[in-house]
Amino acid sequence: MKLKPGDPFPKFRLPIVGGEAIEIGKPAEDNNWQLVVVYRGLHCPLCLRYLIQLEKLKDRLQKLNVEIVALSGDPREKAETLVRENNVTIPVAYGLSLDQMRKLGLYISHPRSPEENDRPNPEPALFVIDEEGNLRLTDVSNNPFLRPDLEALVEGLKYIRAPENNYPIRGTCV
């Protein structure tokens, strides 16, 4: 089941590297929107490149009052390795379960080999949740080669967040 723009985003808590837990689907009070980036796992070099690019845009997103969280199905040890070896400072949540992946409408893949991963992993996705906990923007991919351009996303969020534009949630017609 795919989430539809405007729908309430599923809320759940996940542990984060170097912290306790973060509420997914509920922006922090000082950041009234939340950008959730689902990555495949430590084994994916394309995911790492995407997270490093996201890291470079975090200040601009903070100015737009957009909280960032990256998450995957990796266990704690792999998430900690990703953060430590790549100087990632955005919150990285781990332990996304198969049930949670399904609730988010993610595509899920089996590893190509035991060296790649030891469990099914989510394919990339990006969600933007507004201050009311509703899904505003979504992009769900079935492979690591299709992802939204993060620079374009930041510029789009700047436009959408400007009160004078009164930009509605798009894609609500079914």
Protein Blocks (a to p, Z undefined) as FASTA:
>chain_A
ZZdehiacdddddddehiabdcehiacfklcbdcddddfbjklmklmmmmmmmmmmmmmm
mmnopacddddfbdfklmmmmmmmnopabdcdehiafklmmmnopacdddfbfklpgcdc
dddddddddfkopafbdcddfbfkbccdfklmmmmmmmmmpmklopacehkaZZ
